[in-house]
Amino acid sequence: MEMNERQLIQEILNTVDVLYDFENADEDSKEYTLLITRQNNDKRDLETVNDEMKRYFKEANFTYDEKLNPEDTKAEVRVDIARG
């Protein structure tokens, strides 16, 4: 059974072990905006967490466009991804 995009995204984010919300999810165009925050006990640098997420998403054939510490949200990273 093949995972759909949303399941694959959740699998990746659970592997990286971050808290996340879907700010936007367009299932038809396979484009998603994610709000990512490290868990309270996570001692990793934000850049380290972002690099890990980016690697997994690129391996899964997603584009990855991130903004660290976006001003209009409490999230630490806003990521726009799309499946090619």
Helices and strands as residue ranges (DSSP letters): H 5-16, E 18-26, E 31-38, H 46-59, E 62-68, E 77-83
